[in-house]
Amino acid sequence: MMPDTIVTIEDIPVMYVEGEKGTPIGEQAPEAFRRLESKLSSLQGRKFYGVVFAGCAYRACVAIAESDDPSSLPFPTWVIPGGRYARRKIQNWEEHIDLIGPAFQSLRQENEIDPDRPDIEFYRSQRELLVMVPVK
């Protein structure tokens, strides 16, 4: 595992699907992504994010591409807030889904968290997930 880093990201305009409130995040994510991906004409070249609010609400997000017409798709739009984030990389994340929650927990314990911004999962590829928590 690579060492954690502090990165600064820009605001990211996205379209999203809300997870099923009241169910665990681990159950909200797959269903929300299934609903999101099923309406996109192609997944190729897309940037996908999972956003966790206060550990209980989840949004499956896709960055808005130049070729997108968000008004023609059945998704609300939003902006993932930029700023400073502590980041940890999880390799082969599909085989290590059990590491995602603990990665968020330890990053939150090891850093001074900005409570006004959500935690972010950036699905960089089929093999690489970046887990990020907002820091002051």
N, CA and C atoms as a LAMMPS dump frame, in Angstrom:
ITEM: TIMESTEP
0
ITEM: NUMBER OF ATOMS
408
ITEM: BOX BOUNDS ff ff ff
-5.0000000000000000e+02 5.0000000000000000e+02
-5.0000000000000000e+02 5.0000000000000000e+02
-5.0000000000000000e+02 5.0000000000000000e+02
ITEM: ATOMS id mol type element x y z
1 1 1 N 0.853 -1.181 0
2 1 2 C 0 0 0
3 1 3 C 0.895 1.239 0
4 2 1 N 0.536 2.22 -0.819
5 2 2 C 1.316 3.455 -0.881
6 2 3 C 0.995 4.315 0.339
7 3 1 N 1.932 5.175 0.734
8 3 2 C 1.658 6.044 1.885
9 3 3 C 0.539 7.033 1.559
10 4 1 N -0.147 7.478 2.604
11 4 2 C -1.201 8.47 2.431
12 4 3 C -0.568 9.783 1.977
13 5 1 N -1.328 10.553 1.217
14 5 2 C -0.855 11.859 0.781
15 5 3 C -1.964 12.878 1.005
16 6 1 N -1.582 14.144 1.068
17 6 2 C -2.545 15.239 1.117
18 6 3 C -2.567 15.848 -0.282
19 7 1 N -3.754 15.928 -0.862
20 7 2 C -3.899 16.476 -2.216
21 7 3 C -4.941 17.592 -2.189
22 8 1 N -4.859 18.464 -3.174
23 8 2 C -5.878 19.496 -3.351
24 8 3 C -6.578 19.198 -4.665
25 9 1 N -7.898 19.07 -4.6
26 9 2 C -8.662 18.797 -5.815
27 9 3 C -9.548 20.003 -6.143
28 10 1 N -9.892 20.104 -7.415
29 10 2 C -10.812 21.143 -7.876
30 10 3 C -12.247 20.67 -7.646
31 11 1 N -13.193 21.6 -7.685
32 11 2 C -14.609 21.224 -7.682
33 11 3 C -14.869 20.31 -8.882
34 12 1 N -15.738 19.321 -8.705
35 12 2 C -16.026 18.357 -9.771
36 12 3 C -17.534 18.358 -10.053
37 13 1 N -17.967 18.943 -11.183
38 13 2 C -19.39 18.886 -11.542
39 13 3 C -19.776 17.445 -11.917
40 14 1 N -20.854 16.944 -11.319
41 14 2 C -21.265 15.552 -11.52
42 14 3 C -22.775 15.437 -11.696
43 15 1 N -23.166 14.272 -12.228
44 15 2 C -24.548 13.802 -12.166
45 15 3 C -24.52 12.674 -11.146
46 16 1 N -25.643 12.42 -10.463
47 16 2 C -25.592 11.414 -9.395
48 16 3 C -26.906 10.678 -9.2
49 17 1 N -26.764 9.551 -8.466
50 17 2 C -27.907 8.766 -7.996
51 17 3 C -27.721 8.604 -6.493
52 18 1 N -28.775 8.87 -5.738
53 18 2 C -28.739 8.714 -4.277
54 18 3 C -28.838 7.243 -3.897
55 19 1 N -28.101 6.864 -2.85
56 19 2 C -28.241 5.528 -2.298
57 19 3 C -29.548 5.425 -1.52
58 20 1 N -29.886 4.21 -1.161
59 20 2 C -31.109 3.935 -0.393
60 20 3 C -30.866 4.301 1.065
61 21 1 N -31.449 5.42 1.49
62 21 2 C -31.237 5.892 2.864
63 21 3 C -31.671 4.841 3.87
64 22 1 N -30.93 4.784 4.983
65 22 2 C -31.278 3.856 6.049
66 22 3 C -30.631 2.494 5.908
67 23 1 N -29.963 2.236 4.79
68 23 2 C -29.239 0.975 4.628
69 23 3 C -27.743 1.265 4.744
70 24 1 N -26.939 0.267 5.098
71 24 2 C -25.497 0.491 5.225
72 24 3 C -24.879 0.971 3.901
73 25 1 N -23.859 1.817 4.015
74 25 2 C -23.18 2.365 2.834
75 25 3 C -22.75 1.246 1.889
76 26 1 N -22.227 0.163 2.438
77 26 2 C -21.766 -0.949 1.613
78 26 3 C -22.87 -1.566 0.768
79 27 1 N -24.12 -1.391 1.19
80 27 2 C -25.255 -1.881 0.405
81 27 3 C -25.792 -0.794 -0.527
82 28 1 N -25.66 0.47 -0.12
83 28 2 C -26.152 1.568 -0.953
84 28 3 C -25.339 1.707 -2.238
85 29 1 N -24.019 1.565 -2.119
86 29 2 C -23.118 1.86 -3.241
87 29 3 C -23.379 1.008 -4.486
88 30 1 N -23.38 -0.332 -4.395
89 30 2 C -23.541 -1.119 -5.622
90 30 3 C -24.857 -0.839 -6.357
91 31 1 N -25.937 -0.695 -5.62
92 31 2 C -27.237 -0.447 -6.243
93 31 3 C -27.281 0.947 -6.876
94 32 1 N -26.732 1.946 -6.196
95 32 2 C -26.716 3.303 -6.752
96 32 3 C -25.892 3.337 -8.04
97 33 1 N -24.745 2.661 -8.047
98 33 2 C -23.93 2.634 -9.266
99 33 3 C -24.623 1.854 -10.384
100 34 1 N -25.316 0.793 -10.041
101 34 2 C -26.043 0.044 -11.068
102 34 3 C -27.074 0.946 -11.742
103 35 1 N -27.815 1.709 -10.937
104 35 2 C -28.835 2.612 -11.485
105 35 3 C -28.202 3.722 -12.317
106 36 1 N -27.076 4.239 -11.872
107 36 2 C -26.384 5.301 -12.61
108 36 3 C -25.852 4.778 -13.948
109 37 1 N -25.108 3.695 -13.892
110 37 2 C -24.46 3.162 -15.095
111 37 3 C -25.474 2.686 -16.133
112 38 1 N -26.628 2.209 -15.698
113 38 2 C -27.618 1.658 -16.631
114 38 3 C -28.175 2.725 -17.576
115 39 1 N -28.08 3.993 -17.219
116 39 2 C -28.631 5.071 -18.045
117 39 3 C -27.58 5.752 -18.915
118 40 1 N -26.301 5.389 -18.753
119 40 2 C -25.239 6.008 -19.551
120 40 3 C -25.017 5.202 -20.825
121 41 1 N -24.818 5.89 -21.929
122 41 2 C -24.634 5.181 -23.206
123 41 3 C -23.317 4.417 -23.238
124 42 1 N -22.307 4.917 -22.522
125 42 2 C -21.014 4.237 -22.455
126 42 3 C -20.354 4.579 -21.126
127 43 1 N -19.588 3.632 -20.595
128 43 2 C -18.847 3.875 -19.353
129 43 3 C -17.394 4.246 -19.662
130 44 1 N -16.987 4.001 -20.892
131 44 2 C -15.598 4.209 -21.289
132 44 3 C -15.214 5.681 -21.155
133 45 1 N -14.064 5.917 -20.536
134 45 2 C -13.543 7.266 -20.379
135 45 3 C -14.231 8.084 -19.3
136 46 1 N -15.185 7.493 -18.603
137 46 2 C -15.92 8.192 -17.554
138 46 3 C -15.132 8.2 -16.246
139 47 1 N -15.351 9.23 -15.433
140 47 2 C -14.768 9.292 -14.089
141 47 3 C -15.905 9.122 -13.094
142 48 1 N -15.773 8.072 -12.268
143 48 2 C -16.81 7.743 -11.295
144 48 3 C -16.34 8.023 -9.875
145 49 1 N -17.274 8.528 -9.065
146 49 2 C -16.989 8.862 -7.677
147 49 3 C -18.114 8.341 -6.799
148 50 1 N -17.753 7.932 -5.596
149 50 2 C -18.734 7.658 -4.56
150 50 3 C -18.546 8.743 -3.513
151 51 1 N -19.633 9.313 -3.03
152 51 2 C -19.543 10.38 -2.045
153 51 3 C -20.349 9.962 -0.82
154 52 1 N -19.713 10.079 0.35
155 52 2 C -20.339 9.662 1.604
156 52 3 C -20.522 10.885 2.493
157 53 1 N -21.767 11.128 2.893
158 53 2 C -22.09 12.245 3.771
159 53 3 C -22.276 11.743 5.192
160 54 1 N -21.443 12.206 6.101
161 54 2 C -21.572 11.899 7.536
162 54 3 C -21.742 10.403 7.797
163 55 1 N -21.147 9.582 6.953
164 55 2 C -21.163 8.141 7.174
165 55 3 C -22.495 7.454 6.97
166 56 1 N -23.518 8.182 6.453
167 56 2 C -24.819 7.521 6.349
168 56 3 C -25.523 7.708 5.014
169 57 1 N -25.217 8.732 4.246
170 57 2 C -25.865 8.934 2.94
171 57 3 C -24.817 8.786 1.85
172 58 1 N -25.213 8.166 0.737
173 58 2 C -24.263 7.849 -0.336
174 58 3 C -24.78 8.362 -1.676
175 59 1 N -23.876 8.885 -2.491
176 59 2 C -24.189 9.265 -3.859
177 59 3 C -23.192 8.599 -4.805
178 60 1 N -23.713 7.892 -5.801
179 60 2 C -22.887 7.384 -6.895
180 60 3 C -22.859 8.497 -7.93
181 61 1 N -21.664 8.941 -8.309
182 61 2 C -21.522 10.111 -9.171
183 61 3 C -20.689 9.796 -10.407
184 62 1 N -20.992 10.506 -11.487
185 62 2 C -20.175 10.463 -12.688
186 62 3 C -19.881 11.909 -13.073
187 63 1 N -18.599 12.192 -13.343
188 63 2 C -18.222 13.54 -13.753
189 63 3 C -18.921 13.884 -15.062
190 64 1 N -19.38 15.111 -15.171
191 64 2 C -20.046 15.556 -16.386
192 64 3 C -18.983 15.795 -17.46
193 65 1 N -19.121 15.084 -18.573
194 65 2 C -18.176 15.219 -19.687
195 65 3 C -18.66 16.326 -20.621
196 66 1 N -17.735 16.872 -21.417
197 66 2 C -18.099 17.931 -22.363
198 66 3 C -19.198 17.485 -23.31
199 67 1 N -19.2 16.207 -23.659
200 67 2 C -20.182 15.699 -24.619
201 67 3 C -21.549 15.411 -23.988
202 68 1 N -21.659 15.523 -22.664
203 68 2 C -22.92 15.237 -21.982
204 68 3 C -23.912 16.384 -22.13
205 69 1 N -25.171 16.022 -22.194
206 69 2 C -26.259 16.979 -22.075
207 69 3 C -27.037 16.543 -20.831
208 70 1 N -26.637 17.064 -19.657
209 70 2 C -27.272 16.604 -18.412
210 70 3 C -28.793 16.717 -18.424
211 71 1 N -29.332 17.67 -19.179
212 71 2 C -30.79 17.824 -19.196
213 71 3 C -31.473 16.663 -19.918
214 72 1 N -30.721 15.893 -20.718
215 72 2 C -31.314 14.76 -21.429
216 72 3 C -31.208 13.462 -20.625
217 73 1 N -30.514 13.522 -19.487
218 73 2 C -30.357 12.331 -18.649
219 73 3 C -31.192 12.491 -17.381
220 74 1 N -31.628 11.366 -16.796
221 74 2 C -32.563 11.443 -15.664
222 74 3 C -31.887 11.645 -14.301
223 75 1 N -30.79 12.409 -14.278
224 75 2 C -30.046 12.558 -13.03
225 75 3 C -29.977 14.013 -12.584
226 76 1 N -30.026 14.224 -11.268
227 76 2 C -29.737 15.567 -10.769
228 76 3 C -28.236 15.851 -10.915
229 77 1 N -27.889 17.141 -10.92
230 77 2 C -26.477 17.527 -10.977
231 77 3 C -26.081 18.155 -9.645
232 78 1 N -24.784 18.176 -9.416
233 78 2 C -24.238 18.667 -8.149
234 78 3 C -22.75 18.89 -8.376
235 79 1 N -22.08 19.487 -7.407
236 79 2 C -20.634 19.686 -7.501
237 79 3 C -19.973 19.083 -6.264
238 80 1 N -19.075 18.119 -6.492
239 80 2 C -18.272 17.582 -5.39
240 80 3 C -17.315 18.701 -4.993
241 81 1 N -17.332 19.094 -3.71
242 81 2 C -16.509 20.234 -3.312
243 81 3 C -15.013 19.924 -3.332
244 82 1 N -14.272 20.825 -3.952
245 82 2 C -12.821 20.693 -3.977
246 82 3 C -12.216 21.084 -2.641
247 83 1 N -10.901 21.115 -2.606
248 83 2 C -10.184 21.478 -1.393
249 83 3 C -9.134 20.434 -1.062
250 84 1 N -8.653 20.497 0.161
251 84 2 C -7.606 19.573 0.621
252 84 3 C -8.228 18.278 1.132
253 85 1 N -7.64 17.16 0.703
254 85 2 C -8.107 15.838 1.108
255 85 3 C -6.905 14.955 1.446
256 86 1 N -7.057 14.142 2.495
257 86 2 C -6.084 13.075 2.766
258 86 3 C -6.512 11.905 1.9
259 87 1 N -5.538 11.311 1.197
260 87 2 C -5.862 10.289 0.195
261 87 3 C -5.082 9.008 0.453
262 88 1 N -5.783 7.886 0.276
263 88 2 C -5.162 6.56 0.38
264 88 3 C -5.588 5.742 -0.836
265 89 1 N -4.647 5.023 -1.4
266 89 2 C -4.903 4.206 -2.584
267 89 3 C -5.183 2.771 -2.162
268 90 1 N -6.212 2.169 -2.758
269 90 2 C -6.507 0.749 -2.552
270 90 3 C -6.391 0.069 -3.92
271 91 1 N -5.411 -0.818 -4.042
272 91 2 C -5.208 -1.562 -5.28
273 91 3 C -6.17 -2.752 -5.323
274 92 1 N -6.553 -3.147 -6.516
275 92 2 C -7.466 -4.293 -6.694
276 92 3 C -8.685 -4.163 -5.778
277 93 1 N -9.288 -2.991 -5.79
278 93 2 C -10.359 -2.688 -4.84
279 93 3 C -11.54 -3.648 -4.944
280 94 1 N -11.83 -4.176 -6.136
281 94 2 C -12.976 -5.081 -6.249
282 94 3 C -12.773 -6.35 -5.422
283 95 1 N -11.511 -6.733 -5.222
284 95 2 C -11.197 -7.9 -4.392
285 95 3 C -11.007 -7.515 -2.928
286 96 1 N -10.969 -6.209 -2.653
287 96 2 C -10.708 -5.735 -1.293
288 96 3 C -11.74 -4.705 -0.837
289 97 1 N -12.982 -4.946 -1.184
290 97 2 C -14.048 -4.028 -0.79
291 97 3 C -14.085 -3.873 0.729
292 98 1 N -13.692 -4.925 1.435
293 98 2 C -13.688 -4.893 2.9
294 98 3 C -12.676 -3.893 3.461
295 99 1 N -11.758 -3.372 2.651
296 99 2 C -10.758 -2.404 3.122
297 99 3 C -11.239 -0.959 3.017
298 100 1 N -12.323 -0.726 2.265
299 100 2 C -12.752 0.649 2.01
300 100 3 C -13.207 1.355 3.286
301 101 1 N -14.134 0.758 4.019
302 101 2 C -14.626 1.374 5.266
303 101 3 C -13.509 1.626 6.261
304 102 1 N -12.654 0.609 6.55
305 102 2 C -11.552 0.845 7.479
306 102 3 C -10.57 1.919 6.992
307 103 1 N -10.373 2.048 5.677
308 103 2 C -9.481 3.094 5.155
309 103 3 C -10.05 4.467 5.479
310 104 1 N -11.359 4.645 5.283
311 104 2 C -11.985 5.913 5.643
312 104 3 C -11.827 6.184 7.141
313 105 1 N -12.088 5.16 7.964
314 105 2 C -12.005 5.338 9.416
315 105 3 C -10.615 5.763 9.848
316 106 1 N -9.579 5.086 9.356
317 106 2 C -8.227 5.429 9.813
318 106 3 C -7.804 6.795 9.284
319 107 1 N -8.175 7.148 8.063
320 107 2 C -7.848 8.488 7.56
321 107 3 C -8.531 9.558 8.402
322 108 1 N -9.755 9.3 8.806
323 108 2 C -10.478 10.273 9.633
324 108 3 C -9.839 10.407 11.019
325 109 1 N -9.304 9.307 11.554
326 109 2 C -8.671 9.349 12.877
327 109 3 C -7.298 10.014 12.83
328 110 1 N -6.613 9.895 11.697
329 110 2 C -5.229 10.379 11.588
330 110 3 C -5.124 11.827 11.136
331 111 1 N -6.23 12.458 10.756
332 111 2 C -6.191 13.805 10.203
333 111 3 C -7.226 14.7 10.859
334 112 1 N -7.01 16.027 10.757
335 112 2 C -7.996 16.985 11.245
336 112 3 C -9.015 17.189 10.126
337 113 1 N -10.215 16.677 10.34
338 113 2 C -11.249 16.594 9.311
339 113 3 C -12.017 17.906 9.178
340 114 1 N -12.37 18.239 7.938
341 114 2 C -13.277 19.35 7.656
342 114 3 C -14.686 18.755 7.606
343 115 1 N -15.518 18.992 8.61
344 115 2 C -16.836 18.352 8.67
345 115 3 C -17.839 18.888 7.655
346 116 1 N -17.489 19.975 6.953
347 116 2 C -18.421 20.576 6.001
348 116 3 C -18.36 19.956 4.608
349 117 1 N -17.401 19.048 4.387
350 117 2 C -17.284 18.4 3.078
351 117 3 C -17.375 16.889 3.255
352 118 1 N -17.845 16.186 2.225
353 118 2 C -18.022 14.731 2.326
354 118 3 C -16.743 13.945 2.051
355 119 1 N -16.769 12.663 2.397
356 119 2 C -15.709 11.726 2.01
357 119 3 C -15.931 11.345 0.548
358 120 1 N -14.842 11.022 -0.153
359 120 2 C -14.93 10.723 -1.583
360 120 3 C -14.207 9.42 -1.906
361 121 1 N -14.837 8.617 -2.76
362 121 2 C -14.175 7.468 -3.396
363 121 3 C -13.999 7.866 -4.862
364 122 1 N -12.786 7.791 -5.371
365 122 2 C -12.558 8.035 -6.801
366 122 3 C -12.142 6.718 -7.419
367 123 1 N -13.013 6.186 -8.267
368 123 2 C -12.753 4.917 -8.933
369 123 3 C -11.869 5.201 -10.148
370 124 1 N -10.57 5.259 -9.895
371 124 2 C -9.607 5.66 -10.917
372 124 3 C -9.55 4.656 -12.069
373 125 1 N -9.747 3.393 -11.752
374 125 2 C -9.766 2.339 -12.771
375 125 3 C -10.415 1.107 -12.161
376 126 1 N -10.492 0.046 -12.945
377 126 2 C -11.038 -1.217 -12.427
378 126 3 C -10.151 -1.759 -11.304
379 127 1 N -8.91 -1.314 -11.274
380 127 2 C -7.955 -1.853 -10.304
381 127 3 C -7.624 -0.898 -9.161
382 128 1 N -7.877 0.392 -9.349
383 128 2 C -7.38 1.359 -8.373
384 128 3 C -8.489 2.286 -7.873
385 129 1 N -8.623 2.345 -6.549
386 129 2 C -9.586 3.223 -5.883
387 129 3 C -8.807 4.181 -4.998
388 130 1 N -9.166 5.465 -5.072
389 130 2 C -8.584 6.462 -4.166
390 130 3 C -9.653 6.847 -3.163
391 131 1 N -9.346 6.651 -1.883
392 131 2 C -10.232 6.984 -0.784
393 131 3 C -9.752 8.313 -0.22
394 132 1 N -10.654 9.305 -0.124
395 132 2 C -10.243 10.65 0.3
396 132 3 C -11.178 11.199 1.374
397 133 1 N -10.579 11.793 2.409
398 133 2 C -11.36 12.467 3.439
399 133 3 C -10.945 13.943 3.462
400 134 1 N -11.912 14.844 3.68
401 134 2 C -11.614 16.279 3.66
402 134 3 C -10.82 16.692 4.904
403 135 1 N -9.77 17.458 4.694
404 135 2 C -8.96 17.927 5.823
405 135 3 C -8.905 19.446 5.817
406 136 1 N -8.651 19.986 7.012
407 136 2 C -8.557 21.447 7.168
408 136 3 C -7.22 21.948 6.685
